[in-house]
């Protein structure tokens, strides 16, 4: 039973919670042990939170998941984890996560509570409201990054925060597009909101978000609007090509291989994208800490 609960928390999806560490890295506190410890505690808290949300989501979606070729194998949908046990496990994880968040600080607790509330509302009802569904998914990444900044009490660039939001919105919109493509005429049976979207509209939105993400990151990298650091600011503009390639590579996977319905699977499986991410992190750390 414990193994089925663990599977339902979707550990492979916890990679999304790494956004909590963005503030730690980009505020140049990566080698401050006290800050690292606080950030890792925040990361663990969001892993518990997201695991709880996934359990409740599987309970709310159990009937639709049973008609889905891949989701029907999930423990709750397959019956391996009964619904009452899933609700109990989700409630315990949620209580533990919010309790830990409170111990980590009042501001972080409010962010964690906002994340839990919006995602529970999304799982229960708001996933059926056009555009609100993808905005809530994107807000989850924004709240992770904000929580990571609050827990170590640092400021990170507004452009970087906007970049995280537009990137998350881009990934969520691509996910909707690919679900629409792969499920064809039965898309609405698996996810009701897909009835409200069409490929032409989603492709337009994806084009806008692609441009917005690249522009926001470029403005962050070039330090536009940042308090004057003069010539001492690291030349982060050298990281822009990695971000540009990463986004274009992702779009290539979407249109050439019909991937993107699960962003996490793309990250785990595509080697060029993995190399690009490692290079981006490596060059960013080198510029921030050793320039």
C-alpha atoms as one frame of an Amber mdcrd trajectory, in Angstrom:
protein
   0.000   0.000   0.000   2.810   2.432   0.862   4.395   1.757  -2.522   1.098
   2.603  -4.263   0.875   5.838  -2.279   4.441   6.711  -3.283   3.648   6.036
  -6.956   0.581   8.284  -6.688   2.707  11.176  -5.430   4.580  10.922  -8.781
   8.217  11.266  -7.660   9.365  11.843 -11.249   7.318  15.046 -11.245   9.180
  16.394  -8.204  11.805  17.785 -10.580   9.388  20.724 -10.994  10.037  21.666
  -7.380  13.643  22.535  -8.234  12.279  25.999  -9.046  12.385  26.519  -5.269
  16.180  26.608  -5.567  16.219  29.348  -8.233  16.526  32.128  -5.653  19.354
  30.318  -3.857  21.424  29.981  -7.028  20.708  33.330  -8.671  21.041  35.409
  -5.492  24.612  34.031  -5.223  24.072  32.115  -1.963  24.810  28.641  -3.310
  27.815  28.197  -1.000  26.128  29.602   2.114  25.308  26.451   4.100  22.589
  28.063   6.229  20.798  29.286   3.097  21.282  25.946   1.334  19.786  24.089
   4.284  16.757  26.412   4.395  16.225  26.090   0.634  16.441  22.289   0.746
  13.881  22.284   3.561  11.609  24.394   1.348  12.202  21.996  -1.543  11.206
  19.051   0.662   8.100  20.911   1.780   6.992  21.482  -1.808   7.643  17.817
  -2.636   5.235  16.848   0.147   2.729  19.455  -1.026   2.833  18.413  -4.670
   2.571  14.743  -3.687  -0.574  15.499  -1.672  -2.077  17.486  -4.551  -1.413
  14.616  -6.979  -3.231  12.210  -4.666  -6.291  14.466  -4.458  -6.133  15.090
  -8.205  -6.221  11.341  -8.883  -9.259  11.022  -6.623 -11.120  13.860  -8.361
 -10.193  12.529 -11.829 -10.585   8.815 -11.185 -13.377   8.265 -13.733 -11.695
  10.230 -16.525  -8.335   8.589 -15.839  -9.859   5.142 -16.260 -10.670   6.041
 -19.885  -7.163   7.345 -20.602  -4.637   4.913 -22.189  -1.762   5.962 -19.875
  -3.482   7.415 -16.804  -5.623   4.307 -16.362  -2.509   2.559 -15.016  -2.196
   4.964 -12.078  -2.802   3.312  -8.664  -6.081   5.128  -7.897  -7.530   4.722
 -11.403  -6.530   1.049 -11.589  -7.943   0.306  -8.138  -4.560  -0.668  -6.653
  -4.969   2.243  -4.217  -8.585   2.575  -2.989 -10.040   6.079  -2.961 -10.496
   6.295   0.870  -6.826   5.401   1.445  -5.767   7.928  -1.196  -7.772  10.676
   0.549  -6.273   9.746   3.928  -2.717   9.711   2.559  -3.254  13.026   0.768
  -4.645  14.642   3.918  -1.710  13.451   6.038   0.846  14.672   3.491  -0.906
  18.025   3.185  -1.001  18.508   6.964   2.666  17.532   7.284   3.692  19.896
   4.471   1.807  22.900   5.837   3.074  22.179   9.353   6.647  22.111   8.066
   6.037  25.302   6.053   4.841  27.105   9.188   8.006  26.107  11.007  10.070
  27.501   8.126   8.533  30.965   8.361   5.247  32.830   8.168   5.823  34.223
   4.676   6.795  30.823   3.308   3.720  29.306   5.013   1.418  31.764   3.217
   3.024  30.938  -0.138   2.746  27.189   0.536  -0.893  27.640   1.607  -1.631
  29.641  -1.555  -0.037  26.866  -3.631  -2.122  24.202  -1.877  -5.376  26.183
  -2.123  -5.049  27.101  -5.796  -4.034  23.594  -6.816  -6.812  21.936  -4.837
  -9.288  24.369  -6.421  -7.742  23.539  -9.793  -8.048  19.783  -9.231 -11.644
  20.053  -8.040 -13.125  22.642 -10.396 -10.900  25.258 -12.021  -9.257  22.828
 -14.446 -12.550  23.072 -16.339 -12.326  26.865 -16.797 -10.691  27.909 -20.060
  -7.351  29.771 -19.669  -7.659  29.731 -15.864  -6.514  26.105 -15.999  -3.141
  26.904 -17.597  -2.701  30.096 -15.557  -3.019  28.123 -12.317  -0.503  25.530
 -13.510   1.935  28.353 -14.327   1.255  30.085 -10.998   2.442  26.921  -9.239
   5.949  27.455 -10.644   5.805  31.145  -9.771   4.862  30.332  -6.165   7.695
  27.806  -5.928  10.226  30.435  -7.013   8.690  33.073  -4.734   8.701  30.650
  -1.805  12.355  29.883  -2.439  13.181  33.607  -2.256  11.125  34.227   0.890
  12.566  31.307   2.830  16.096  32.702   2.546  14.952  36.357   2.557  16.577
  37.453  -0.693  15.459  39.447  -3.700  15.575  38.051  -7.218  15.011  39.912
 -10.466  11.432  40.650 -11.485  12.426  39.750 -15.052  13.612  36.328 -13.880
  10.317  35.773 -12.031   8.395  36.785 -15.163  10.551  34.421 -17.213   9.630
  31.532 -14.904   5.939  32.406 -15.228   5.959  32.714 -19.028   8.016  29.526
 -19.389   5.593  27.600 -17.167   2.655  29.016 -19.125   4.386  27.973 -22.361
   4.851  24.391 -21.097   1.254  24.175 -19.827  -0.130  25.431 -23.142   2.030
  23.006 -25.121   0.760  20.209 -22.874  -2.852  21.127 -23.707  -2.001  21.234
 -27.413  -0.394  17.827 -27.422  -3.227  16.273 -25.434  -5.611  17.641 -28.047
  -3.484  16.148 -30.846  -2.882  12.736 -29.287  -6.407  12.088 -28.015  -8.080
  13.321 -31.215 -11.875  13.201 -31.036 -11.953  11.678 -27.565  -9.902  14.478
 -25.949 -12.843  15.992 -24.064 -13.676  12.609 -22.509 -10.268  12.505 -20.827
  -9.971  16.214 -19.954 -13.169  18.250 -20.261 -11.394  21.580 -20.788  -9.901
  20.365 -24.074 -13.310  20.872 -25.660 -12.776  24.629 -25.198  -9.458  24.730
 -27.093  -8.419  24.265 -30.706  -5.012  23.866 -32.354  -5.023  27.207 -34.182
  -5.635  29.159 -30.973  -3.114  27.180 -28.921  -0.436  27.547 -31.602  -0.946
  31.331 -31.508  -0.658  31.400 -27.723   2.480  29.232 -27.847   4.088  31.646
 -30.342   3.371  34.605 -28.055   4.689  32.811 -24.976   7.833  31.639 -26.785
   8.708  35.249 -27.596   7.754  36.498 -24.127   9.906  33.902 -22.355  12.982
  34.649 -24.450  12.542  38.431 -24.074  12.035  38.248 -20.296  15.116  36.084
 -19.872  17.177  38.342 -22.133  16.143  41.403 -20.110  17.068  39.593 -16.896
  20.408  38.450 -18.321  21.303  41.947 -19.472  20.307  43.443 -16.137  17.679
  45.832 -17.514  16.015  47.756 -14.706  18.237  46.245 -12.008  19.748  48.421
  -9.251  23.096  49.667 -10.534  25.857  47.148 -10.092  27.920  48.773 -12.814
  30.636  46.700 -14.415  30.636  44.286 -11.463  27.490  42.526 -12.697  28.230
  39.077 -14.208  27.775  38.980 -18.017  24.740  36.676 -17.874  23.918  37.531
 -21.491  26.260  34.661 -22.427  23.602  32.255 -21.128  20.920  33.513 -23.538
  21.895  31.078 -26.371  21.277  28.095 -24.053  17.780  29.328 -23.206  17.025
  30.070 -26.851  18.227  26.639 -27.977  16.358  24.895 -25.138  13.019  26.446
 -26.085  13.520  25.829 -29.797  14.585  22.239 -29.079  11.417  21.735 -27.040
   9.286  23.053 -29.922  11.166  20.712 -32.274  10.248  17.749 -30.034   6.620
  18.916 -30.029   6.283  19.223 -33.800   8.711  16.531 -34.983   8.226  13.790
 -32.387   4.757  14.814 -31.110   6.095  15.040 -27.554   5.236  17.638 -24.938
   2.058  16.162 -23.468   4.251  15.414 -20.444   6.967  18.103 -20.026   8.647
  16.086 -17.284   9.037  13.065 -19.575  10.615  15.273 -22.246  13.191  16.486
 -19.724  13.933  12.954 -18.502  14.216  11.452 -21.988  15.700  14.029 -24.394
  19.500  14.011 -24.184  20.190  17.277 -26.124  17.773  19.116 -23.823  19.451
  17.604 -20.759  22.893  18.665 -22.004  21.612  22.177 -22.704  20.175  22.478
 -19.188  23.415  21.243 -17.602  25.444  23.708 -19.693  23.070  26.565 -18.811
  23.330  25.805 -15.085  27.109  25.331 -15.300  27.761  28.558 -17.205  25.323
  30.492 -14.984  27.035  29.282 -11.800  30.482  30.027 -13.255  29.471  33.568
 -14.186  27.631  34.303 -10.945  30.230  32.928  -8.550  33.586  33.031 -10.311
  33.428  35.989 -12.718
